């Protein structure tokens, strides 16, 4: 692995102060997405009773005296920058923890907790590298990305990590991480040489795995939004009604009402069917983003994360006047007005 540079807390804060709100939120989503990917690929919790169901990141953590959104807390009461949400496989109990409390509150073995800490530290180093590149004047390589898109470099590869990171960082003109930019340049060189990449069997398997991971992350985000709605006072019956409306909304204008129930099922589908299932899940997430608008302040971090996910997948969020959206939004508005 290439050498990563660690910024001092003061230097990191100085660079962050130069960024716009949109850039800070995009950088936080990059960090969250990378952390989730590490948890999924390295299977940190495979031999424990716990499963990771989500990560929330406070992009304004450093601005403790001028905070733009809601705060995140560990179950011990400590304010957090990164909040890891765990669920017990045996009891369903949920924990909201900082990285240093995995062992104390969830009884996760020391060796596993240290492995997770190393992975999180690695992600923070990635972020520092991007900040360092930005401070030196580097920006997003827009011409390379545009060339790759216009010449079919990402055709059938929209679910790759590289494409999603490019989508996320290009929107706010932040530089790519070094290995990502190298991969993008290599792709452009292949396209200029007339070598349009074709999907091999192994690449198709990798794409299906990537789509499955995306589906799982979106599903986790929807689960978290449902849970946050329950915290705001919606009853089980109201939540069930919202969930039904969300599924119906996601299936609108589709000939087939086939739905996968588990991310593992994605890997057994064709690429076309897998992409269709991902599109359905994205539309369901869009539904929750629309209906939680009355609780925008209370659910700011969750809604921002949902919006960033939709952006990374090139999903354009549009207002809707469908019955399901109106009914669900009315239920949320009723709770919001009572607060």
C-alpha positions as CSV (number, residue, x, y, z in Angstrom):
1,X,0.0,0.0,0.0
2,X,1.3,3.5,-0.8
3,X,2.5,5.7,2.0
4,X,-0.3,7.7,3.6
5,X,0.3,11.1,5.2
6,X,-1.4,11.9,8.5
7,X,-2.5,15.5,9.0
8,X,-2.3,17.2,12.5
9,X,-5.7,18.0,14.0
10,X,-5.0,21.7,13.5
11,X,-3.9,21.4,9.9
12,X,-7.0,19.2,9.1
13,X,-9.2,21.8,10.7
14,X,-7.6,24.6,8.7
15,X,-8.2,22.8,5.4
16,X,-11.8,21.9,6.3
17,X,-12.5,25.6,7.0
18,X,-11.6,26.3,3.3
19,X,-14.3,23.8,2.0
20,X,-17.9,24.6,1.2
21,X,-20.7,22.9,3.1
22,X,-21.4,20.7,0.1
23,X,-17.7,19.6,-0.1
24,X,-17.6,18.7,3.6
25,X,-20.8,16.7,3.3
26,X,-19.5,14.9,0.2
27,X,-16.2,14.1,2.0
28,X,-18.1,12.7,4.9
29,X,-20.1,10.5,2.6
30,X,-16.8,9.3,1.0
31,X,-15.6,8.4,4.4
32,X,-18.9,6.6,5.4
33,X,-19.0,4.7,2.1
34,X,-15.4,3.6,2.4
35,X,-15.9,2.5,6.0
36,X,-19.0,0.5,5.1
37,X,-17.1,-1.2,2.2
38,X,-14.3,-2.2,4.6
39,X,-16.8,-3.7,7.1
40,X,-18.5,-5.7,4.3
41,X,-15.3,-6.9,2.6
42,X,-13.3,-7.7,5.7
43,X,-16.2,-9.2,7.6
44,X,-15.0,-7.8,10.9
45,X,-18.1,-9.0,12.9
46,X,-18.5,-12.4,11.3
47,X,-17.8,-14.4,14.5
48,X,-19.7,-12.1,16.9
49,X,-23.4,-11.7,17.8
50,X,-23.4,-8.3,16.3
51,X,-24.0,-7.0,12.8
52,X,-23.3,-3.5,11.4
53,X,-26.6,-2.0,10.2
54,X,-25.3,1.5,9.5
55,X,-22.8,4.3,10.0
56,X,-23.6,7.9,10.6
57,X,-21.0,10.6,10.3
58,X,-21.3,14.1,11.6
59,X,-19.7,16.3,9.0
60,X,-19.7,19.3,11.3
61,X,-18.1,17.6,14.3
62,X,-15.1,19.9,14.4
63,X,-17.4,23.0,14.5
64,X,-18.6,22.3,18.0
65,X,-19.4,26.0,18.7
66,X,-21.0,26.6,15.3
67,X,-22.8,23.3,14.5
68,X,-25.0,23.2,11.4
69,X,-26.9,20.0,12.2
70,X,-27.8,17.3,14.8
71,X,-25.2,15.8,17.1
72,X,-24.3,12.1,17.3
73,X,-23.8,10.4,20.6
74,X,-22.5,7.1,21.9
75,X,-24.7,5.1,24.2
76,X,-22.4,6.2,27.0
77,X,-23.4,9.9,26.2
78,X,-20.1,10.9,24.5
79,X,-20.5,13.1,21.5
80,X,-19.2,11.3,18.3
81,X,-17.9,12.1,14.9
82,X,-18.5,8.6,13.6
83,X,-21.4,6.6,15.0
84,X,-21.6,2.9,14.4
85,X,-25.0,1.3,14.7
86,X,-25.0,-2.4,15.6
87,X,-27.8,-4.9,16.0
88,X,-27.7,-8.1,18.0
89,X,-28.4,-11.2,15.8
90,X,-29.9,-13.0,18.8
91,X,-32.0,-10.3,20.5
92,X,-32.4,-7.5,18.0
93,X,-31.0,-5.0,20.5
94,X,-29.4,-1.9,18.9
95,X,-26.2,-0.1,20.0
96,X,-25.0,3.3,19.0
97,X,-21.3,3.3,19.6
98,X,-18.0,5.2,18.9
99,X,-15.2,3.1,17.6
100,X,-13.4,3.0,21.0
101,X,-16.4,1.4,22.8
102,X,-16.9,-1.8,20.7
103,X,-15.3,-4.0,23.3
104,X,-16.8,-2.2,26.3
105,X,-20.5,-2.1,25.3
106,X,-20.7,-5.0,22.8
107,X,-18.2,-7.4,24.3
108,X,-16.4,-7.7,21.0
109,X,-13.0,-9.4,21.4
110,X,-10.0,-7.1,21.8
111,X,-8.3,-8.4,18.6
112,X,-11.5,-7.7,16.5
113,X,-11.9,-4.3,18.0
114,X,-8.2,-3.4,17.2
115,X,-8.7,-4.7,13.6
116,X,-11.7,-2.5,13.2
117,X,-9.8,0.5,14.7
118,X,-7.0,0.0,12.2
119,X,-9.5,-0.1,9.3
120,X,-11.1,3.1,10.4
121,X,-7.8,4.8,10.9
122,X,-6.9,3.8,7.3
123,X,-10.0,5.4,6.0
124,X,-9.2,8.6,7.9
125,X,-5.8,8.6,6.2
126,X,-7.5,8.3,2.8
127,X,-9.5,11.4,3.7
128,X,-6.4,13.3,4.9
129,X,-4.7,12.5,1.6
130,X,-7.6,14.1,-0.3
131,X,-7.5,17.1,1.9
132,X,-3.7,17.4,1.4
133,X,-4.2,17.2,-2.4
134,X,-6.9,19.9,-2.2
135,X,-4.7,22.2,-0.1
136,X,-1.9,21.9,-2.7
137,X,-4.3,23.1,-5.5
138,X,-5.4,19.7,-7.0
139,X,-9.0,19.4,-8.0
140,X,-11.2,16.7,-9.5
141,X,-10.0,15.5,-13.0
142,X,-13.2,16.4,-14.7
143,X,-11.8,16.1,-18.3
144,X,-10.7,12.5,-17.6
145,X,-14.0,11.6,-16.1
146,X,-16.0,13.2,-18.9
147,X,-13.9,11.5,-21.6
148,X,-14.4,8.1,-19.9
149,X,-18.2,8.6,-19.6
150,X,-18.6,9.9,-23.2
151,X,-16.6,7.0,-24.7
152,X,-18.4,4.2,-22.8
153,X,-15.7,3.6,-20.2
154,X,-18.4,3.2,-17.5
155,X,-21.1,1.6,-19.6
156,X,-22.4,-1.4,-17.6
157,X,-20.0,-0.4,-14.8
158,X,-22.1,2.2,-13.0
159,X,-22.0,0.2,-9.8
160,X,-18.2,0.2,-9.5
161,X,-16.6,1.9,-6.5
162,X,-14.6,4.1,-8.9
163,X,-17.7,5.4,-10.7
164,X,-19.6,6.2,-7.5
165,X,-16.6,8.0,-6.0
166,X,-16.2,10.0,-9.2
167,X,-19.9,10.9,-9.2
168,X,-19.6,12.0,-5.6
169,X,-16.4,14.1,-5.7
170,X,-16.9,15.5,-9.2
171,X,-20.1,17.3,-8.1
172,X,-18.1,19.3,-5.5
173,X,-14.7,19.5,-7.3
174,X,-12.7,17.6,-4.7
175,X,-9.6,15.6,-5.9
176,X,-9.8,11.8,-6.2
177,X,-7.8,9.6,-3.9
178,X,-4.5,8.7,-5.6
179,X,-5.3,5.1,-6.5
180,X,-8.7,6.1,-7.8
181,X,-7.2,8.8,-10.1
182,X,-4.6,6.3,-11.4
183,X,-7.4,3.8,-12.2
184,X,-9.3,6.5,-14.0
185,X,-6.3,7.6,-16.0
186,X,-5.6,3.9,-17.0
187,X,-9.1,3.6,-18.2
188,X,-8.9,6.7,-20.3
189,X,-5.6,5.5,-21.8
190,X,-7.2,2.2,-22.8
191,X,-10.1,4.0,-24.4
192,X,-7.8,6.3,-26.3
193,X,-5.9,3.3,-27.6
194,X,-9.2,1.9,-28.9
195,X,-9.4,-0.8,-26.3
196,X,-12.9,-0.5,-25.1
197,X,-13.1,-2.7,-22.0
198,X,-15.3,-5.8,-22.2
199,X,-16.7,-7.5,-19.2
200,X,-15.1,-10.8,-18.4
201,X,-16.8,-13.5,-16.3
202,X,-14.8,-12.5,-13.3
203,X,-15.7,-8.8,-13.8
204,X,-19.3,-9.7,-14.1
205,X,-19.1,-11.5,-10.7
206,X,-17.3,-8.5,-9.2
207,X,-20.1,-6.1,-10.6
208,X,-22.8,-8.4,-9.1
209,X,-21.0,-8.3,-5.8
210,X,-20.7,-4.5,-6.0
211,X,-24.4,-4.2,-6.8
212,X,-25.2,-6.5,-3.9
213,X,-23.2,-4.3,-1.5
214,X,-24.9,-1.2,-2.8
215,X,-28.3,-2.8,-2.3
216,X,-27.4,-3.8,1.2
217,X,-26.2,-0.3,2.1
218,X,-29.4,1.2,0.7
219,X,-31.5,-1.3,2.6
220,X,-29.6,-0.4,5.8
221,X,-30.2,3.3,5.2
222,X,-34.0,2.6,4.8
223,X,-33.9,0.6,8.0
224,X,-32.3,3.4,9.9
225,X,-34.8,5.9,8.5
226,X,-37.6,3.7,9.7
227,X,-36.1,3.4,13.1
228,X,-35.6,7.1,13.4
229,X,-39.2,7.6,12.5
230,X,-40.2,5.2,15.3
231,X,-38.1,7.3,17.6
232,X,-40.1,10.4,16.6
233,X,-43.3,8.8,17.7
234,X,-44.8,7.0,14.7
235,X,-46.7,3.8,15.8
236,X,-46.0,0.3,14.4
237,X,-49.2,0.5,12.4
238,X,-48.2,3.8,10.8
239,X,-44.7,2.5,10.1
240,X,-46.1,-0.5,8.4
241,X,-48.3,1.7,6.3
242,X,-45.3,3.8,5.3
243,X,-43.3,0.7,4.4
244,X,-46.1,-0.6,2.2
245,X,-46.4,2.8,0.4
246,X,-42.6,2.8,0.0
247,X,-42.6,-0.6,-1.7
248,X,-45.5,0.3,-3.9
249,X,-43.9,3.6,-4.9
250,X,-40.6,1.8,-5.8
251,X,-42.5,-0.6,-8.1
252,X,-44.5,2.0,-10.0
253,X,-44.3,1.7,-13.8
254,X,-42.6,-1.7,-13.6
255,X,-44.0,-4.7,-15.4
256,X,-42.7,-7.2,-12.9
257,X,-43.3,-6.9,-9.1
258,X,-40.4,-9.3,-8.4
259,X,-38.4,-8.1,-5.3
260,X,-35.3,-9.6,-3.7
261,X,-35.5,-9.8,0.1
262,X,-31.8,-10.3,0.8
263,X,-28.7,-8.8,-0.7
264,X,-27.2,-12.3,-1.2
265,X,-29.9,-13.0,-3.8
266,X,-28.5,-10.3,-6.1
267,X,-25.4,-12.4,-6.8
268,X,-27.5,-15.1,-8.5
269,X,-29.2,-12.7,-10.9
270,X,-28.2,-11.5,-14.3
271,X,-26.6,-8.1,-14.5
272,X,-29.8,-6.7,-16.1
273,X,-32.0,-8.0,-13.3
274,X,-29.5,-7.1,-10.6
275,X,-29.5,-3.5,-11.8
276,X,-33.3,-3.5,-11.9
277,X,-33.4,-4.5,-8.3
278,X,-30.9,-1.8,-7.4
279,X,-33.0,0.8,-9.2
280,X,-36.1,-0.4,-7.2
281,X,-34.2,0.0,-3.9
282,X,-33.0,3.5,-4.9
283,X,-36.5,4.5,-5.7
284,X,-37.6,3.2,-2.3
285,X,-34.9,5.3,-0.6
286,X,-36.0,8.3,-2.6
287,X,-39.5,7.8,-1.2
288,X,-38.2,8.0,2.4
289,X,-36.2,11.1,1.5
290,X,-39.3,12.8,0.2
291,X,-41.7,11.9,3.1
292,X,-39.2,12.8,5.9
293,X,-39.0,16.4,4.8
294,X,-41.2,17.5,7.7
295,X,-38.6,16.1,10.1
296,X,-35.7,17.5,8.1
297,X,-34.0,19.1,11.1
298,X,-34.4,16.0,13.4
299,X,-33.2,13.6,10.7
300,X,-30.7,15.9,9.0
301,X,-27.8,13.5,9.0
302,X,-29.8,10.5,7.9
303,X,-31.5,12.5,5.1
304,X,-28.2,13.9,3.9
305,X,-26.7,10.5,3.7
306,X,-29.7,9.3,1.7
307,X,-29.3,12.2,-0.6
308,X,-25.6,11.5,-1.1
309,X,-26.3,7.9,-1.9
310,X,-28.9,8.9,-4.6
311,X,-26.4,11.4,-6.0
312,X,-23.7,8.8,-6.2
313,X,-26.0,6.6,-8.3
314,X,-27.1,9.4,-10.5
315,X,-30.6,9.3,-9.2
316,X,-32.4,12.5,-9.6
317,X,-34.8,13.2,-6.7
318,X,-38.1,14.6,-7.9
319,X,-41.1,15.7,-6.0
320,X,-44.1,13.4,-6.2
321,X,-47.9,13.8,-5.7
322,X,-48.7,10.1,-5.7
323,X,-51.1,8.9,-3.1
324,X,-48.5,6.8,-1.2
325,X,-46.1,9.8,-0.8
326,X,-48.9,12.1,0.2
327,X,-50.3,9.7,2.8
328,X,-46.9,8.8,4.3
329,X,-45.9,12.5,4.4
330,X,-49.1,13.4,6.2
331,X,-48.3,10.8,8.9
332,X,-44.9,12.3,9.3
333,X,-46.2,15.8,9.4
334,X,-48.7,14.9,12.1
335,X,-45.8,13.7,14.3
336,X,-43.6,16.7,13.4
337,X,-46.4,19.1,14.4
338,X,-46.8,17.5,17.8
339,X,-43.1,18.2,18.7
